[in-house]
Amino acid sequence: MITQIDISLLIRLVIAHLLTDFIFQSDKWVQMRRKDGWRSKYLYLHGATAGVSRIFVLRVMGMLWLPAAVARNAYFN
């Protein structure tokens, strides 16, 4: 059963994703990522920005344990 907390978390994570992709990321980042691929420092900067925004959302909601639980489940199953 999906709870109100689940929906709230989903909405906040989607908003964090949209902010990361369209507000915090400049056109230069996108161009350099396309040009340099895996060697682009902007790829990793974008990933770090996305990670920080997710951690912020999870911390605000008191669910900072969630990524560790998902990673543990993926590793041991």
PDB file of N, H, CA, C and O in Angstrom:
ATOM      1  N   MET A   1       0.839  -1.182   0.000  1.00  0.00           N
ATOM      2  CA  MET A   1       0.000   0.000   0.000  1.00  0.00           C
ATOM      3  C   MET A   1       0.886   1.249   0.000  1.00  0.00           C
ATOM      4  O   MET A   1       1.819   1.362   0.795  1.00  0.00           O
ATOM      5  N   ILE A   2       0.592   2.141  -0.865  1.00  0.00           N
ATOM      6  H   ILE A   2      -0.165   2.049  -1.511  1.00  0.00           H
ATOM      7  CA  ILE A   2       1.349   3.387  -0.969  1.00  0.00           C
ATOM      8  C   ILE A   2       0.783   4.389   0.028  1.00  0.00           C
ATOM      9  O   ILE A   2      -0.419   4.655   0.052  1.00  0.00           O
ATOM     10  N   THR A   3       1.671   4.938   0.847  1.00  0.00           N
ATOM     11  H   THR A   3       2.647   4.722   0.827  1.00  0.00           H
ATOM     12  CA  THR A   3       1.245   5.886   1.866  1.00  0.00           C
ATOM     13  C   THR A   3       1.492   7.318   1.404  1.00  0.00           C
ATOM     14  O   THR A   3       2.118   7.568   0.373  1.00  0.00           O
ATOM     15  N   GLN A   4       0.982   8.237   2.197  1.00  0.00           N
ATOM     16  H   GLN A   4       0.474   8.033   3.034  1.00  0.00           H
ATOM     17  CA  GLN A   4       1.182   9.648   1.901  1.00  0.00           C
ATOM     18  C   GLN A   4       2.667  10.023   1.987  1.00  0.00           C
ATOM     19  O   GLN A   4       3.143  10.877   1.239  1.00  0.00           O
ATOM     20  N   ILE A   5       3.377   9.387   2.891  1.00  0.00           N
ATOM     21  H   ILE A   5       2.990   8.694   3.499  1.00  0.00           H
ATOM     22  CA  ILE A   5       4.817   9.646   3.033  1.00  0.00           C
ATOM     23  C   ILE A   5       5.553   9.184   1.780  1.00  0.00           C
ATOM     24  O   ILE A   5       6.465   9.866   1.311  1.00  0.00           O
ATOM     25  N   ASP A   6       5.164   8.027   1.233  1.00  0.00           N
ATOM     26  H   ASP A   6       4.424   7.474   1.614  1.00  0.00           H
ATOM     27  CA  ASP A   6       5.788   7.529   0.000  1.00  0.00           C
ATOM     28  C   ASP A   6       5.577   8.504  -1.151  1.00  0.00           C
ATOM     29  O   ASP A   6       6.507   8.794  -1.904  1.00  0.00           O
ATOM     30  N   ILE A   7       4.372   9.000  -1.285  1.00  0.00           N
ATOM     31  H   ILE A   7       3.617   8.764  -0.673  1.00  0.00           H
ATOM     32  CA  ILE A   7       4.054   9.948  -2.366  1.00  0.00           C
ATOM     33  C   ILE A   7       4.824  11.245  -2.170  1.00  0.00           C
ATOM     34  O   ILE A   7       5.350  11.811  -3.129  1.00  0.00           O
ATOM     35  N   SER A   8       4.893  11.719  -0.925  1.00  0.00           N
ATOM     36  H   SER A   8       4.466  11.260  -0.146  1.00  0.00           H
ATOM     37  CA  SER A   8       5.633  12.937  -0.630  1.00  0.00           C
ATOM     38  C   SER A   8       7.113  12.772  -0.968  1.00  0.00           C
ATOM     39  O   SER A   8       7.726  13.667  -1.548  1.00  0.00           O
ATOM     40  N   LEU A   9       7.685  11.619  -0.602  1.00  0.00           N
ATOM     41  H   LEU A   9       7.187  10.891  -0.131  1.00  0.00           H
ATOM     42  CA  LEU A   9       9.087  11.348  -0.920  1.00  0.00           C
ATOM     43  C   LEU A   9       9.301  11.318  -2.429  1.00  0.00           C
ATOM     44  O   LEU A   9      10.251  11.916  -2.933  1.00  0.00           O
ATOM     45  N   LEU A  10       8.431  10.630  -3.149  1.00  0.00           N
ATOM     46  H   LEU A  10       7.659  10.144  -2.740  1.00  0.00           H
ATOM     47  CA  LEU A  10       8.546  10.554  -4.606  1.00  0.00           C
ATOM     48  C   LEU A  10       8.490  11.937  -5.235  1.00  0.00           C
ATOM     49  O   LEU A  10       9.303  12.254  -6.103  1.00  0.00           O
ATOM     50  N   ILE A  11       7.556  12.750  -4.818  1.00  0.00           N
ATOM     51  H   ILE A  11       6.896  12.493  -4.113  1.00  0.00           H
ATOM     52  CA  ILE A  11       7.415  14.103  -5.374  1.00  0.00           C
ATOM     53  C   ILE A  11       8.667  14.930  -5.087  1.00  0.00           C
ATOM     54  O   ILE A  11       9.165  15.633  -5.967  1.00  0.00           O
ATOM     55  N   ARG A  12       9.173  14.845  -3.862  1.00  0.00           N
ATOM     56  H   ARG A  12       8.769  14.274  -3.147  1.00  0.00           H
ATOM     57  CA  ARG A  12      10.369  15.619  -3.505  1.00  0.00           C
ATOM     58  C   ARG A  12      11.595  15.162  -4.300  1.00  0.00           C
ATOM     59  O   ARG A  12      12.406  15.985  -4.724  1.00  0.00           O
ATOM     60  N   LEU A  13      11.727  13.845  -4.501  1.00  0.00           N
ATOM     61  H   LEU A  13      11.068  13.176  -4.157  1.00  0.00           H
ATOM     62  CA  LEU A  13      12.865  13.342  -5.271  1.00  0.00           C
ATOM     63  C   LEU A  13      12.763  13.729  -6.748  1.00  0.00           C
ATOM     64  O   LEU A  13      13.777  14.019  -7.382  1.00  0.00           O
ATOM     65  N   VAL A  14      11.561  13.735  -7.292  1.00  0.00           N
ATOM     66  H   VAL A  14      10.737  13.499  -6.777  1.00  0.00           H
ATOM     67  CA  VAL A  14      11.368  14.172  -8.681  1.00  0.00           C
ATOM     68  C   VAL A  14      11.708  15.651  -8.814  1.00  0.00           C
ATOM     69  O   VAL A  14      12.355  16.056  -9.780  1.00  0.00           O
ATOM     70  N   ILE A  15      11.278  16.454  -7.853  1.00  0.00           N
ATOM     71  H   ILE A  15      10.753  16.125  -7.068  1.00  0.00           H
ATOM     72  CA  ILE A  15      11.598  17.886  -7.881  1.00  0.00           C
ATOM     73  C   ILE A  15      13.107  18.095  -7.774  1.00  0.00           C
ATOM     74  O   ILE A  15      13.667  18.933  -8.481  1.00  0.00           O
ATOM     75  N   ALA A  16      13.772  17.335  -6.892  1.00  0.00           N
ATOM     76  H   ALA A  16      13.317  16.654  -6.318  1.00  0.00           H
ATOM     77  CA  ALA A  16      15.232  17.439  -6.761  1.00  0.00           C
ATOM     78  C   ALA A  16      15.908  17.068  -8.078  1.00  0.00           C
ATOM     79  O   ALA A  16      16.882  17.703  -8.482  1.00  0.00           O
ATOM     80  N   HIS A  17      15.389  16.035  -8.747  1.00  0.00           N
ATOM     81  H   HIS A  17      14.598  15.519  -8.418  1.00  0.00           H
ATOM     82  CA  HIS A  17      15.944  15.625 -10.033  1.00  0.00           C
ATOM     83  C   HIS A  17      15.775  16.730 -11.079  1.00  0.00           C
ATOM     84  O   HIS A  17      16.713  17.041 -11.812  1.00  0.00           O
ATOM     85  N   LEU A  18      14.595  17.314 -11.148  1.00  0.00           N
ATOM     86  H   LEU A  18      13.832  17.061 -10.552  1.00  0.00           H
ATOM     87  CA  LEU A  18      14.347  18.380 -12.117  1.00  0.00           C
ATOM     88  C   LEU A  18      15.216  19.601 -11.835  1.00  0.00           C
ATOM     89  O   LEU A  18      15.748  20.213 -12.761  1.00  0.00           O
ATOM     90  N   LEU A  19      15.363  19.956 -10.554  1.00  0.00           N
ATOM     91  H   LEU A  19      14.931  19.459  -9.801  1.00  0.00           H
ATOM     92  CA  LEU A  19      16.235  21.079 -10.210  1.00  0.00           C
ATOM     93  C   LEU A  19      17.672  20.803 -10.624  1.00  0.00           C
ATOM     94  O   LEU A  19      18.351  21.676 -11.163  1.00  0.00           O
ATOM     95  N   THR A  20      18.130  19.585 -10.368  1.00  0.00           N
ATOM     96  H   THR A  20      17.578  18.876  -9.930  1.00  0.00           H
ATOM     97  CA  THR A  20      19.499  19.219 -10.730  1.00  0.00           C
ATOM     98  C   THR A  20      19.716  19.291 -12.238  1.00  0.00           C
ATOM     99  O   THR A  20      20.744  19.790 -12.696  1.00  0.00           O
ATOM    100  N   ASP A  21      18.754  18.795 -13.008  1.00  0.00           N
ATOM    101  H   ASP A  21      17.919  18.389 -12.636  1.00  0.00           H
ATOM    102  CA  ASP A  21      18.918  18.761 -14.463  1.00  0.00           C
ATOM    103  C   ASP A  21      18.708  20.106 -15.142  1.00  0.00           C
ATOM    104  O   ASP A  21      19.382  20.407 -16.127  1.00  0.00           O
ATOM    105  N   PHE A  22      17.794  20.912 -14.640  1.00  0.00           N
ATOM    106  H   PHE A  22      17.246  20.667 -13.840  1.00  0.00           H
ATOM    107  CA  PHE A  22      17.418  22.120 -15.386  1.00  0.00           C
ATOM    108  C   PHE A  22      17.794  23.436 -14.721  1.00  0.00           C
ATOM    109  O   PHE A  22      17.815  24.466 -15.395  1.00  0.00           O
ATOM    110  N   ILE A  23      18.086  23.440 -13.443  1.00  0.00           N
ATOM    111  H   ILE A  23      18.069  22.603 -12.896  1.00  0.00           H
ATOM    112  CA  ILE A  23      18.438  24.687 -12.769  1.00  0.00           C
ATOM    113  C   ILE A  23      19.928  24.711 -12.424  1.00  0.00           C
ATOM    114  O   ILE A  23      20.621  25.678 -12.737  1.00  0.00           O
ATOM    115  N   PHE A  24      20.423  23.644 -11.778  1.00  0.00           N
ATOM    116  H   PHE A  24      19.859  22.858 -11.524  1.00  0.00           H
ATOM    117  CA  PHE A  24      21.805  23.625 -11.303  1.00  0.00           C
ATOM    118  C   PHE A  24      22.812  23.287 -12.396  1.00  0.00           C
ATOM    119  O   PHE A  24      24.008  23.507 -12.210  1.00  0.00           O
ATOM    120  N   GLN A  25      22.369  22.770 -13.504  1.00  0.00           N
ATOM    121  H   GLN A  25      21.397  22.592 -13.655  1.00  0.00           H
ATOM    122  CA  GLN A  25      23.266  22.342 -14.580  1.00  0.00           C
ATOM    123  C   GLN A  25      23.231  23.366 -15.715  1.00  0.00           C
ATOM    124  O   GLN A  25      22.162  23.689 -16.231  1.00  0.00           O
ATOM    125  N   SER A  26      24.384  23.866 -16.095  1.00  0.00           N
ATOM    126  H   SER A  26      25.253  23.604 -15.676  1.00  0.00           H
ATOM    127  CA  SER A  26      24.427  24.846 -17.182  1.00  0.00           C
ATOM    128  C   SER A  26      24.510  24.137 -18.529  1.00  0.00           C
ATOM    129  O   SER A  26      24.773  22.937 -18.600  1.00  0.00           O
ATOM    130  N   ASP A  27      24.283  24.892 -19.583  1.00  0.00           N
ATOM    131  H   ASP A  27      24.069  25.867 -19.525  1.00  0.00           H
ATOM    132  CA  ASP A  27      24.407  24.350 -20.938  1.00  0.00           C
ATOM    133  C   ASP A  27      25.837  23.894 -21.223  1.00  0.00           C
ATOM    134  O   ASP A  27      26.052  22.934 -21.963  1.00  0.00           O
ATOM    135  N   LYS A  28      26.806  24.581 -20.637  1.00  0.00           N
ATOM    136  H   LYS A  28      26.632  25.361 -20.036  1.00  0.00           H
ATOM    137  CA  LYS A  28      28.210  24.210 -20.826  1.00  0.00           C
ATOM    138  C   LYS A  28      28.459  22.799 -20.286  1.00  0.00           C
ATOM    139  O   LYS A  28      29.175  22.012 -20.904  1.00  0.00           O
ATOM    140  N   TRP A  29      27.865  22.484 -19.133  1.00  0.00           N
ATOM    141  H   TRP A  29      27.283  23.123 -18.631  1.00  0.00           H
ATOM    142  CA  TRP A  29      28.035  21.148 -18.554  1.00  0.00           C
ATOM    143  C   TRP A  29      27.545  20.086 -19.526  1.00  0.00           C
ATOM    144  O   TRP A  29      28.219  19.081 -19.752  1.00  0.00           O
ATOM    145  N   VAL A  30      26.371  20.315 -20.098  1.00  0.00           N
ATOM    146  H   VAL A  30      25.824  21.132 -19.914  1.00  0.00           H
ATOM    147  CA  VAL A  30      25.780  19.337 -21.012  1.00  0.00           C
ATOM    148  C   VAL A  30      26.646  19.174 -22.252  1.00  0.00           C
ATOM    149  O   VAL A  30      26.909  18.053 -22.688  1.00  0.00           O
ATOM    150  N   GLN A  31      27.090  20.296 -22.822  1.00  0.00           N
ATOM    151  H   GLN A  31      26.876  21.206 -22.467  1.00  0.00           H
ATOM    152  CA  GLN A  31      27.928  20.234 -24.015  1.00  0.00           C
ATOM    153  C   GLN A  31      29.240  19.502 -23.755  1.00  0.00           C
ATOM    154  O   GLN A  31      29.677  18.692 -24.573  1.00  0.00           O
ATOM    155  N   MET A  32      29.862  19.786 -22.625  1.00  0.00           N
ATOM    156  H   MET A  32      29.507  20.444 -21.961  1.00  0.00           H
ATOM    157  CA  MET A  32      31.133  19.145 -22.303  1.00  0.00           C
ATOM    158  C   MET A  32      30.953  17.658 -21.999  1.00  0.00           C
ATOM    159  O   MET A  32      31.821  16.847 -22.321  1.00  0.00           O
ATOM    160  N   ARG A  33      29.827  17.303 -21.380  1.00  0.00           N
ATOM    161  H   ARG A  33      29.122  17.962 -21.119  1.00  0.00           H
ATOM    162  CA  ARG A  33      29.555  15.886 -21.119  1.00  0.00           C
ATOM    163  C   ARG A  33      29.361  15.132 -22.423  1.00  0.00           C
ATOM    164  O   ARG A  33      29.844  14.010 -22.577  1.00  0.00           O
ATOM    165  N   ARG A  34      28.658  15.742 -23.356  1.00  0.00           N
ATOM    166  H   ARG A  34      28.265  16.654 -23.231  1.00  0.00           H
ATOM    167  CA  ARG A  34      28.455  15.086 -24.658  1.00  0.00           C
ATOM    168  C   ARG A  34      29.761  14.982 -25.437  1.00  0.00           C
ATOM    169  O   ARG A  34      30.008  13.985 -26.116  1.00  0.00           O
ATOM    170  N   LYS A  35      30.588  16.005 -25.338  1.00  0.00           N
ATOM    171  H   LYS A  35      30.388  16.815 -24.786  1.00  0.00           H
ATOM    172  CA  LYS A  35      31.848  16.030 -26.077  1.00  0.00           C
ATOM    173  C   LYS A  35      32.862  15.042 -25.499  1.00  0.00           C
ATOM    174  O   LYS A  35      33.474  14.275 -26.242  1.00  0.00           O
ATOM    175  N   ASP A  36      33.041  15.058 -24.176  1.00  0.00           N
ATOM    176  H   ASP A  36      32.544  15.681 -23.572  1.00  0.00           H
ATOM    177  CA  ASP A  36      34.101  14.277 -23.542  1.00  0.00           C
ATOM    178  C   ASP A  36      33.638  12.929 -22.984  1.00  0.00           C
ATOM    179  O   ASP A  36      34.467  12.087 -22.640  1.00  0.00           O
ATOM    180  N   GLY A  37      32.338  12.721 -22.893  1.00  0.00           N
ATOM    181  H   GLY A  37      31.665  13.405 -23.173  1.00  0.00           H
ATOM    182  CA  GLY A  37      31.828  11.448 -22.388  1.00  0.00           C
ATOM    183  C   GLY A  37      32.273  11.169 -20.962  1.00  0.00           C
ATOM    184  O   GLY A  37      32.167  12.021 -20.080  1.00  0.00           O
ATOM    185  N   TRP A  38      32.779   9.939 -20.754  1.00  0.00           N
ATOM    186  H   TRP A  38      32.865   9.247 -21.471  1.00  0.00           H
ATOM    187  CA  TRP A  38      33.175   9.503 -19.409  1.00  0.00           C
ATOM    188  C   TRP A  38      34.348  10.297 -18.853  1.00  0.00           C
ATOM    189  O   TRP A  38      34.558  10.304 -17.640  1.00  0.00           O
ATOM    190  N   ARG A  39      35.108  10.957 -19.694  1.00  0.00           N
ATOM    191  H   ARG A  39      34.938  10.952 -20.679  1.00  0.00           H
ATOM    192  CA  ARG A  39      36.273  11.733 -19.225  1.00  0.00           C
ATOM    193  C   ARG A  39      35.896  13.130 -18.772  1.00  0.00           C
ATOM    194  O   ARG A  39      36.746  13.856 -18.257  1.00  0.00           O
ATOM    195  N   SER A  40      34.648  13.522 -18.949  1.00  0.00           N
ATOM    196  H   SER A  40      33.958  12.931 -19.367  1.00  0.00           H
ATOM    197  CA  SER A  40      34.226  14.880 -18.615  1.00  0.00           C
ATOM    198  C   SER A  40      34.097  15.065 -17.103  1.00  0.00           C
ATOM    199  O   SER A  40      33.412  14.299 -16.425  1.00  0.00           O
ATOM    200  N   LYS A  41      34.768  16.098 -16.591  1.00  0.00           N
ATOM    201  H   LYS A  41      35.325  16.721 -17.141  1.00  0.00           H
ATOM    202  CA  LYS A  41      34.627  16.396 -15.162  1.00  0.00           C
ATOM    203  C   LYS A  41      33.205  16.857 -14.853  1.00  0.00           C
ATOM    204  O   LYS A  41      32.746  16.740 -13.717  1.00  0.00           O
ATOM    205  N   TYR A  42      32.511  17.379 -15.859  1.00  0.00           N
ATOM    206  H   TYR A  42      32.884  17.474 -16.782  1.00  0.00           H
ATOM    207  CA  TYR A  42      31.151  17.860 -15.647  1.00  0.00           C
ATOM    208  C   TYR A  42      30.163  16.711 -15.451  1.00  0.00           C
ATOM    209  O   TYR A  42      29.124  16.890 -14.816  1.00  0.00           O
ATOM    210  N   LEU A  43      30.476  15.548 -15.987  1.00  0.00           N
ATOM    211  H   LEU A  43      31.320  15.403 -16.503  1.00  0.00           H
ATOM    212  CA  LEU A  43      29.655  14.364 -15.737  1.00  0.00           C
ATOM    213  C   LEU A  43      29.671  14.037 -14.248  1.00  0.00           C
ATOM    214  O   LEU A  43      28.628  13.776 -13.648  1.00  0.00           O
ATOM    215  N   TYR A  44      30.848  14.053 -13.668  1.00  0.00           N
ATOM    216  H   TYR A  44      31.695  14.264 -14.155  1.00  0.00           H
ATOM    217  CA  TYR A  44      30.997  13.723 -12.251  1.00  0.00           C
ATOM    218  C   TYR A  44      30.493  14.855 -11.361  1.00  0.00           C
ATOM    219  O   TYR A  44      29.969  14.605 -10.275  1.00  0.00           O
ATOM    220  N   LEU A  45      30.646  16.077 -11.810  1.00  0.00           N
ATOM    221  H   LEU A  45      31.071  16.280 -12.692  1.00  0.00           H
ATOM    222  CA  LEU A  45      30.101  17.206 -11.062  1.00  0.00           C
ATOM    223  C   LEU A  45      28.581  17.145 -11.042  1.00  0.00           C
ATOM    224  O   LEU A  45      27.958  17.415 -10.015  1.00  0.00           O
ATOM    225  N   HIS A  46      27.987  16.793 -12.169  1.00  0.00           N
ATOM    226  H   HIS A  46      28.493  16.574 -13.003  1.00  0.00           H
ATOM    227  CA  HIS A  46      26.531  16.644 -12.237  1.00  0.00           C
ATOM    228  C   HIS A  46      26.072  15.501 -11.330  1.00  0.00           C
ATOM    229  O   HIS A  46      25.068  15.626 -10.629  1.00  0.00           O
ATOM    230  N   GLY A  47      26.805  14.392 -11.346  1.00  0.00           N
ATOM    231  H   GLY A  47      27.620  14.290 -11.915  1.00  0.00           H
ATOM    232  CA  GLY A  47      26.469  13.270 -10.476  1.00  0.00           C
ATOM    233  C   GLY A  47      26.553  13.640  -9.003  1.00  0.00           C
ATOM    234  O   GLY A  47      25.698  13.253  -8.207  1.00  0.00           O
ATOM    235  N   ALA A  48      27.590  14.392  -8.646  1.00  0.00           N
ATOM    236  H   ALA A  48      28.284  14.706  -9.293  1.00  0.00           H
ATOM    237  CA  ALA A  48      27.734  14.831  -7.258  1.00  0.00           C
ATOM    238  C   ALA A  48      26.608  15.785  -6.863  1.00  0.00           C
ATOM    239  O   ALA A  48      26.074  15.699  -5.757  1.00  0.00           O
ATOM    240  N   THR A  49      26.253  16.689  -7.765  1.00  0.00           N
ATOM    241  H   THR A  49      26.687  16.759  -8.663  1.00  0.00           H
ATOM    242  CA  THR A  49      25.153  17.616  -7.498  1.00  0.00           C
ATOM    243  C   THR A  49      23.850  16.852  -7.311  1.00  0.00           C
ATOM    244  O   THR A  49      23.069  17.161  -6.410  1.00  0.00           O
ATOM    245  N   ALA A  50      23.616  15.866  -8.151  1.00  0.00           N
ATOM    246  H   ALA A  50      24.250  15.615  -8.883  1.00  0.00           H
ATOM    247  CA  ALA A  50      22.404  15.046  -8.035  1.00  0.00           C
ATOM    248  C   ALA A  50      22.405  14.288  -6.716  1.00  0.00           C
ATOM    249  O   ALA A  50      21.378  14.216  -6.041  1.00  0.00           O
ATOM    250  N   GLY A  51      23.544  13.725  -6.344  1.00  0.00           N
ATOM    251  H   GLY A  51      24.378  13.783  -6.892  1.00  0.00           H
ATOM    252  CA  GLY A  51      23.629  12.990  -5.090  1.00  0.00           C
ATOM    253  C   GLY A  51      23.382  13.867  -3.880  1.00  0.00           C
ATOM    254  O   GLY A  51      22.667  13.473  -2.959  1.00  0.00           O
ATOM    255  N   VAL A  52      23.964  15.046  -3.875  1.00  0.00           N
ATOM    256  H   VAL A  52      24.545  15.366  -4.624  1.00  0.00           H
ATOM    257  CA  VAL A  52      23.777  15.971  -2.753  1.00  0.00           C
ATOM    258  C   VAL A  52      22.315  16.400  -2.649  1.00  0.00           C
ATOM    259  O   VAL A  52      21.779  16.502  -1.545  1.00  0.00           O
ATOM    260  N   SER A  53      21.678  16.647  -3.766  1.00  0.00           N
ATOM    261  H   SER A  53      22.113  16.564  -4.662  1.00  0.00           H
ATOM    262  CA  SER A  53      20.268  17.053  -3.716  1.00  0.00           C
ATOM    263  C   SER A  53      19.394  15.924  -3.169  1.00  0.00           C
ATOM    264  O   SER A  53      18.448  16.181  -2.425  1.00  0.00           O
ATOM    265  N   ARG A  54      19.701  14.676  -3.531  1.00  0.00           N
ATOM    266  H   ARG A  54      20.470  14.467  -4.135  1.00  0.00           H
ATOM    267  CA  ARG A  54      18.934  13.531  -3.005  1.00  0.00           C
ATOM    268  C   ARG A  54      19.170  13.354  -1.518  1.00  0.00           C
ATOM    269  O   ARG A  54      18.234  13.107  -0.757  1.00  0.00           O
ATOM    270  N   ILE A  55      20.431  13.480  -1.101  1.00  0.00           N
ATOM    271  H   ILE A  55      21.192  13.680  -1.719  1.00  0.00           H
ATOM    272  CA  ILE A  55      20.746  13.347   0.325  1.00  0.00           C
ATOM    273  C   ILE A  55      20.040  14.440   1.119  1.00  0.00           C
ATOM    274  O   ILE A  55      19.533  14.181   2.211  1.00  0.00           O
ATOM    275  N   PHE A  56      20.003  15.652   0.585  1.00  0.00           N
ATOM    276  H   PHE A  56      20.415  15.862  -0.301  1.00  0.00           H
ATOM    277  CA  PHE A  56      19.305  16.746   1.258  1.00  0.00           C
ATOM    278  C   PHE A  56      17.826  16.413   1.440  1.00  0.00           C
ATOM    279  O   PHE A  56      17.278  16.583   2.529  1.00  0.00           O
ATOM    280  N   VAL A  57      17.181  15.938   0.376  1.00  0.00           N
ATOM    281  H   VAL A  57      17.626  15.799  -0.509  1.00  0.00           H
ATOM    282  CA  VAL A  57      15.753  15.588   0.460  1.00  0.00           C
ATOM    283  C   VAL A  57      15.536  14.478   1.479  1.00  0.00           C
ATOM    284  O   VAL A  57      14.633  14.562   2.310  1.00  0.00           O
ATOM    285  N   LEU A  58      16.360  13.444   1.416  1.00  0.00           N
ATOM    286  H   LEU A  58      17.095  13.376   0.741  1.00  0.00           H
ATOM    287  CA  LEU A  58      16.202  12.324   2.349  1.00  0.00           C
ATOM    288  C   LEU A  58      16.481  12.757   3.783  1.00  0.00           C
ATOM    289  O   LEU A  58      15.816  12.285   4.705  1.00  0.00           O
ATOM    290  N   ARG A  59      17.442  13.640   3.988  1.00  0.00           N
ATOM    291  H   ARG A  59      17.982  14.024   3.239  1.00  0.00           H
ATOM    292  CA  ARG A  59      17.752  14.129   5.336  1.00  0.00           C
ATOM    293  C   ARG A  59      16.602  14.941   5.897  1.00  0.00           C
ATOM    294  O   ARG A  59      16.238  14.785   7.063  1.00  0.00           O
ATOM    295  N   VAL A  60      16.030  15.802   5.080  1.00  0.00           N
ATOM    296  H   VAL A  60      16.325  15.929   4.133  1.00  0.00           H
ATOM    297  CA  VAL A  60      14.902  16.626   5.523  1.00  0.00           C
ATOM    298  C   VAL A  60      13.726  15.746   5.940  1.00  0.00           C
ATOM    299  O   VAL A  60      13.013  16.062   6.892  1.00  0.00           O
ATOM    300  N   MET A  61      13.529  14.649   5.228  1.00  0.00           N
ATOM    301  H   MET A  61      14.108  14.392   4.454  1.00  0.00           H
ATOM    302  CA  MET A  61      12.408  13.756   5.534  1.00  0.00           C
ATOM    303  C   MET A  61      12.757  12.713   6.588  1.00  0.00           C
ATOM    304  O   MET A  61      11.918  11.880   6.933  1.00  0.00           O
ATOM    305  N   GLY A  62      13.985  12.747   7.103  1.00  0.00           N
ATOM    306  H   GLY A  62      14.667  13.423   6.823  1.00  0.00           H
ATOM    307  CA  GLY A  62      14.392  11.795   8.126  1.00  0.00           C
ATOM    308  C   GLY A  62      14.569  10.382   7.595  1.00  0.00           C
ATOM    309  O   GLY A  62      14.406   9.414   8.338  1.00  0.00           O
ATOM    310  N   MET A  63      14.901  10.256   6.314  1.00  0.00           N
ATOM    311  H   MET A  63      15.034  11.042   5.711  1.00  0.00           H
ATOM    312  CA  MET A  63      15.052   8.943   5.685  1.00  0.00           C
ATOM    313  C   MET A  63      16.447   8.751   5.111  1.00  0.00           C
ATOM    314  O   MET A  63      16.613   8.117   4.069  1.00  0.00           O
ATOM    315  N   LEU A  64      17.432   9.287   5.779  1.00  0.00           N
ATOM    316  H   LEU A  64      17.298   9.802   6.625  1.00  0.00           H
ATOM    317  CA  LEU A  64      18.797   9.193   5.295  1.00  0.00           C
ATOM    318  C   LEU A  64      19.286   7.747   5.260  1.00  0.00           C
ATOM    319  O   LEU A  64      20.254   7.439   4.565  1.00  0.00           O
ATOM    320  N   TRP A  65      18.641   6.879   5.984  1.00  0.00           N
ATOM    321  H   TRP A  65      17.854   7.129   6.548  1.00  0.00           H
ATOM    322  CA  TRP A  65      18.982   5.457   6.008  1.00  0.00           C
ATOM    323  C   TRP A  65      18.580   4.737   4.723  1.00  0.00           C
ATOM    324  O   TRP A  65      19.092   3.652   4.445  1.00  0.00           O
ATOM    325  N   LEU A  66      17.688   5.309   3.945  1.00  0.00           N
ATOM    326  H   LEU A  66      17.272   6.190   4.170  1.00  0.00           H
ATOM    327  CA  LEU A  66      17.116   4.638   2.779  1.00  0.00           C
ATOM    328  C   LEU A  66      18.155   4.203   1.738  1.00  0.00           C
ATOM    329  O   LEU A  66      18.106   3.049   1.310  1.00  0.00           O
ATOM    330  N   PRO A  67      19.095   5.062   1.304  1.00  0.00           N
ATOM    331  CA  PRO A  67      20.076   4.599   0.306  1.00  0.00           C
ATOM    332  C   PRO A  67      20.915   3.424   0.806  1.00  0.00           C
ATOM    333  O   PRO A  67      21.243   2.522   0.036  1.00  0.00           O
ATOM    334  N   ALA A  68      21.260   3.434   2.086  1.00  0.00           N
ATOM    335  H   ALA A  68      20.993   4.166   2.712  1.00  0.00           H
ATOM    336  CA  ALA A  68      22.041   2.322   2.641  1.00  0.00           C
ATOM    337  C   ALA A  68      21.232   1.027   2.617  1.00  0.00           C
ATOM    338  O   ALA A  68      21.775  -0.039   2.328  1.00  0.00           O
ATOM    339  N   ALA A  69      19.948   1.113   2.916  1.00  0.00           N
ATOM    340  H   ALA A  69      19.506   1.979   3.151  1.00  0.00           H
ATOM    341  CA  ALA A  69      19.099  -0.079   2.900  1.00  0.00           C
ATOM    342  C   ALA A  69      18.945  -0.618   1.482  1.00  0.00           C
ATOM    343  O   ALA A  69      18.963  -1.833   1.281  1.00  0.00           O
ATOM    344  N   VAL A  70      18.798   0.248   0.515  1.00  0.00           N
ATOM    345  H   VAL A  70      18.784   1.235   0.679  1.00  0.00           H
ATOM    346  CA  VAL A  70      18.666  -0.184  -0.874  1.00  0.00           C
ATOM    347  C   VAL A  70      19.973  -0.816  -1.358  1.00  0.00           C
ATOM    348  O   VAL A  70      19.961  -1.859  -2.012  1.00  0.00           O
ATOM    349  N   ALA A  71      21.099  -0.175  -1.030  1.00  0.00           N
ATOM    350  H   ALA A  71      21.109   0.673  -0.499  1.00  0.00           H
ATOM    351  CA  ALA A  71      22.397  -0.708  -1.434  1.00  0.00           C
ATOM    352  C   ALA A  71      22.651  -2.062  -0.776  1.00  0.00           C
ATOM    353  O   ALA A  71      23.155  -2.978  -1.426  1.00  0.00           O
ATOM    354  N   ARG A  72      22.314  -2.196   0.482  1.00  0.00           N
ATOM    355  H   ARG A  72      21.904  -1.452   1.010  1.00  0.00           H
ATOM    356  CA  ARG A  72      22.515  -3.472   1.177  1.00  0.00           C
ATOM    357  C   ARG A  72      21.666  -4.553   0.536  1.00  0.00           C
ATOM    358  O   ARG A  72      22.133  -5.671   0.323  1.00  0.00           O
ATOM    359  N   ASN A  73      20.423  -4.222   0.229  1.00  0.00           N
ATOM    360  H   ASN A  73      20.044  -3.313   0.402  1.00  0.00           H
ATOM    361  CA  ASN A  73      19.526  -5.193  -0.390  1.00  0.00           C
ATOM    362  C   ASN A  73      20.038  -5.607  -1.777  1.00  0.00           C
ATOM    363  O   ASN A  73      19.964  -6.781  -2.143  1.00  0.00           O
ATOM    364  N   ALA A  74      20.545  -4.662  -2.529  1.00  0.00           N
ATOM    365  H   ALA A  74      20.605  -3.709  -2.232  1.00  0.00           H
ATOM    366  CA  ALA A  74      21.059  -4.974  -3.871  1.00  0.00           C
ATOM    367  C   ALA A  74      22.324  -5.826  -3.781  1.00  0.00           C
ATOM    368  O   ALA A  74      22.551  -6.692  -4.626  1.00  0.00           O
ATOM    369  N   TYR A  75      23.137  -5.585  -2.772  1.00  0.00           N
ATOM    370  H   TYR A  75      22.953  -4.882  -2.086  1.00  0.00           H
ATOM    371  CA  TYR A  75      24.399  -6.310  -2.637  1.00  0.00           C
ATOM    372  C   TYR A  75      24.186  -7.750  -2.171  1.00  0.00           C
ATOM    373  O   TYR A  75      24.851  -8.662  -2.662  1.00  0.00           O
ATOM    374  N   PHE A  76      23.272  -7.958  -1.236  1.00  0.00           N
ATOM    375  H   PHE A  76      22.731  -7.217  -0.837  1.00  0.00           H
ATOM    376  CA  PHE A  76      23.098  -9.275  -0.636  1.00  0.00           C
ATOM    377  C   PHE A  76      22.041 -10.139  -1.327  1.00  0.00           C
ATOM    378  O   PHE A  76      21.862 -11.299  -0.954  1.00  0.00           O
ATOM    379  N   ASN A  77      21.350  -9.606  -2.308  1.00  0.00           N
ATOM    380  H   ASN A  77      21.496  -8.664  -2.611  1.00  0.00           H
ATOM    381  CA  ASN A  77      20.343 -10.424  -3.015  1.00  0.00           C
ATOM    382  C   ASN A  77      20.747 -10.717  -4.417  1.00  0.00           C
ATOM    383  O   ASN A  77      20.015 -11.390  -5.142  1.00  0.00           O
TER     384      ASN A  77
END
